[in-house]
Amino acid sequence: MRYSGLQVIKQALTGHKGWKPAWRDPEPKPNYDIIIIGGGGHGLATAYYLAKEFGQKRIAVLEKGWIGGGNVGRNTTIIRSNYLLDGNEPFYEFSLKLWEGLEQDFNYNAMISQRGILNLIHSDAQRDAFIRRGNAMLLNGADAEMLTTEQIKARYPYLNTEDARFPIKGGLAQHRGGTVRHDAVAWGYARGADKLGVDIIQNCEVTGFRQENGRCVGVETSRGYIGAGKIGCAVAGSSSRLMSKVDMRLPMESHVLQAFVSEGLKPVMPGVVTFGAGHFYCSQSDKGGLVFGGDLDGYNSYAQRGNLPVVEDVCEGGMAIFPAFGRARLLRMWGGIMDMSMDGSPIIDRTPIDGLYFNGGWCYGGFKATPASGFCFAHLLARDEPHPTATAYRFNRFETGHMIDEKGMGNQPNLH
Ligand SMILES: Cc1cc2nc3c(=O)[nH]c(=O)nc-3n(C[C@H](O)[C@H](O)[C@H](O)COP(=O)(O)OP(=O)(O)OC[C@H]3O[C@@H](n4cnc5c(N)ncnc54)[C@H](O)[C@@H]3O)c2cc1C
């Protein structure tokens, strides 16, 4: 069924009896051409593009829980392409362009809203750094604009720009950035992939890999053995655990990141704003809740919940720039597992084992990457060569020293 305005009217007039399930619930087949492990945004997008753009058939996505239960449904929904480095910026701009046509492409309302993102500047040195980043964005075909304090005040009159501890001296804006309803992205890709014949198998945990003559030929799962021509791993925060089953130690650590939502308020935040002197960012959902977050909890964990010191830290950051928000009540908070890489940038590459491919290391920026990550991983799986925008995302950059260290933090995953 194709979704459209006419369809909504037709269903409304006939008691909404004609809606079909958005995707099937098939039993696993004994083997597939390609298996994708992980039914998050990246795994589902990979399966979708494999079928749609690369003509692949007999594809399955194996998800240990339910679609949308991982980070794709836990993030703070921000999309942008405001990166500095050559290895990153073309990839994230490719992703933003895919977001711009995505709803028409997969025929699903993902509430993509290009309401803009603004990075606040609090010092002259920071202004220099942001001008450099803005120029790198423009050179890569993205949009970027430096805003003055007056321009920012006109849009966000309640920001304390002058007598605050961190006065606001301007900002770097990307007007094409914004927010997307995160779980709708999982559902849209799942529905689109299912329509193209992909089997989405939920409640199917991969517990091991079967190898024959140095080649990966299938996976052991909680629902039995499934054979495959090629296997792509896209399990985000569980990457180290999954790859340890083939004795691969990844240049990666798993950390908790928390997100917060306030009670619903009338529209007050027109776009996304990030604090430049601490780690805090905020937007407002279409339901009215202030959606905000900050730093990692700072220790290795596979728990999907966080601790109170970071709640305090995030709220302090928020109060430093948005004192008025102190009157809003916190409604919900939760955590997700971050696959933090050693340089803060992702990996989309073959593994040393034939037939086994890897996608991970998204740190806390993987939601915006979902379309490009899926497209580039599908490109690699189908053609055995990296997509032109993802050539830098190789395992061997940690051997050759070609790090893509956007923040210049060095190999400290918790700081990226
Ligand atoms: C609080 C928070 C805020 C964030 N904010 C942003 C943001 O604003 N913008 C942004 O760009 N990014 C953000 N991120 C990061 C982003 O959400 C992730 O980088 C991205 O979603 C990871 O990719 P994914 O969607 O495929 O992951 P997931 O949805 O986690 O998918 C991985 C899936 O693999 C499954 N899995 C794991 N092990 C197995 C197994 N053995 N067998 C089968 N299945 C398995 C899991 O159940 C899971 O469903 C945020 C993350 C969090 C937690």
The ligand as an SDF file (V2000), in Angstrom:
LIG
                    3D

 53 58  0  0  0  0  0  0  0  0999 V2000
   20.9170    9.7040   24.0470 C   0  0  0  0  0  0  0  0  0  0  0  0
   21.4380    9.6930   22.6490 C   0  0  0  0  0  0  0  0  0  0  0  0
   21.4010   10.8470   21.8920 C   0  0  0  0  0  0  0  0  0  0  0  0
   21.8800   10.8440   20.5800 C   0  0  0  0  0  0  0  0  0  0  0  0
   21.7160   11.9600   19.8150 N   0  0  0  0  0  0  0  0  0  0  0  0
   22.0750   11.9600   18.5080 C   0  0  0  0  0  0  0  0  0  0  0  0
   21.7790   13.0850   17.6920 C   0  0  0  0  0  0  0  0  0  0  0  0
   21.1270   14.0380   18.1220 O   0  0  0  0  0  0  0  0  0  0  0  0
   22.2130   13.0580   16.4070 N   0  0  0  0  0  0  0  0  0  0  0  0
   22.9250   12.0080   15.9080 C   0  0  0  0  0  0  0  0  0  0  0  0
   23.3400   12.0800   14.7550 O   0  0  0  0  0  0  0  0  0  0  0  0
   23.1690   10.9040   16.6500 N   0  0  0  0  0  0  0  0  0  0  0  0
   22.7540   10.8450   17.9360 C   0  0  0  0  0  0  0  0  0  0  0  0
   22.9590    9.7200   18.7120 N   0  0  0  0  0  0  0  0  0  0  0  0
   23.6870    8.5720   18.1370 C   0  0  0  0  0  0  0  0  0  0  0  0
   22.8290    7.6680   17.2820 C   0  0  0  0  0  0  0  0  0  0  0  0
   21.6010    7.4140   17.8830 O   0  0  0  0  0  0  0  0  0  0  0  0
   23.5720    6.3530   17.0060 C   0  0  0  0  0  0  0  0  0  0  0  0
   24.8960    6.6120   16.5870 O   0  0  0  0  0  0  0  0  0  0  0  0
   22.9080    5.5160   15.9180 C   0  0  0  0  0  0  0  0  0  0  0  0
   21.5100    5.4240   16.1340 O   0  0  0  0  0  0  0  0  0  0  0  0
   23.5200    4.1180   15.8820 C   0  0  0  0  0  0  0  0  0  0  0  0
   23.0980    3.3580   14.7840 O   0  0  0  0  0  0  0  0  0  0  0  0
   21.7990    2.4140   14.7740 P   0  0  0  0  0  0  0  0  0  0  0  0
   20.5940    3.2680   14.6210 O   0  0  0  0  0  0  0  0  0  0  0  0
   21.9780    1.4100   13.7180 O   0  0  0  0  0  0  0  0  0  0  0  0
   21.8620    1.7560   16.2200 O   0  0  0  0  0  0  0  0  0  0  0  0
   20.8100    0.8980   17.0230 P   0  0  0  0  0  0  0  0  0  0  0  0
   19.4260    1.4200   16.8640 O   0  0  0  0  0  0  0  0  0  0  0  0
   21.3370    0.7720   18.4130 O   0  0  0  0  0  0  0  0  0  0  0  0
   20.8750   -0.4820   16.2580 O   0  0  0  0  0  0  0  0  0  0  0  0
   21.6930   -1.5810   16.5750 C   0  0  0  0  0  0  0  0  0  0  0  0
   20.7830   -2.7810   16.7380 C   0  0  0  0  0  0  0  0  0  0  0  0
   21.5620   -3.9590   16.8200 O   0  0  0  0  0  0  0  0  0  0  0  0
   20.8600   -4.8660   17.6380 C   0  0  0  0  0  0  0  0  0  0  0  0
   21.7920   -5.9050   18.0740 N   0  0  0  0  0  0  0  0  0  0  0  0
   22.8220   -5.7980   18.9470 C   0  0  0  0  0  0  0  0  0  0  0  0
   23.4550   -6.9750   19.0870 N   0  0  0  0  0  0  0  0  0  0  0  0
   22.7910   -7.8640   18.2760 C   0  0  0  0  0  0  0  0  0  0  0  0
   22.9540   -9.2380   18.0050 C   0  0  0  0  0  0  0  0  0  0  0  0
   23.9270   -9.9650   18.5860 N   0  0  0  0  0  0  0  0  0  0  0  0
   22.0900   -9.8240   17.1300 N   0  0  0  0  0  0  0  0  0  0  0  0
   21.0960   -9.1170   16.5350 C   0  0  0  0  0  0  0  0  0  0  0  0
   20.9010   -7.8010   16.7730 N   0  0  0  0  0  0  0  0  0  0  0  0
   21.7380   -7.1810   17.6390 C   0  0  0  0  0  0  0  0  0  0  0  0
   20.3420   -3.9730   18.7790 C   0  0  0  0  0  0  0  0  0  0  0  0
   19.2600   -4.5900   19.4570 O   0  0  0  0  0  0  0  0  0  0  0  0
   19.9430   -2.7110   18.0180 C   0  0  0  0  0  0  0  0  0  0  0  0
   18.5620   -2.6950   17.6840 O   0  0  0  0  0  0  0  0  0  0  0  0
   22.4730    9.6690   20.0300 C   0  0  0  0  0  0  0  0  0  0  0  0
   22.4900    8.5020   20.7950 C   0  0  0  0  0  0  0  0  0  0  0  0
   21.9540    8.4980   22.0900 C   0  0  0  0  0  0  0  0  0  0  0  0
   21.9430    7.2340   22.8890 C   0  0  0  0  0  0  0  0  0  0  0  0
  1  2  1  0
  2  3  1  0
  2 52  2  0
  3  4  2  0
  4  5  1  0
  4 50  1  0
  5  6  2  0
  6  7  1  0
  6 13  1  0
  7  8  2  0
  7  9  1  0
  9 10  1  0
 10 11  2  0
 10 12  1  0
 12 13  2  0
 13 14  1  0
 14 15  1  0
 14 50  1  0
 15 16  1  0
 16 17  1  0
 16 18  1  0
 18 19  1  0
 18 20  1  0
 20 21  1  0
 20 22  1  0
 22 23  1  0
 23 24  1  0
 24 25  2  0
 24 26  1  0
 24 27  1  0
 27 28  1  0
 28 29  2  0
 28 30  1  0
 28 31  1  0
 31 32  1  0
 32 33  1  0
 33 34  1  0
 33 48  1  0
 34 35  1  0
 35 36  1  0
 35 46  1  0
 36 37  1  0
 36 45  1  0
 37 38  2  0
 38 39  1  0
 39 40  1  0
 39 45  2  0
 40 41  1  0
 40 42  2  0
 42 43  1  0
 43 44  2  0
 44 45  1  0
 46 47  1  0
 46 48  1  0
 48 49  1  0
 50 51  2  0
 51 52  1  0
 52 53  1  0
M  END
$$$$
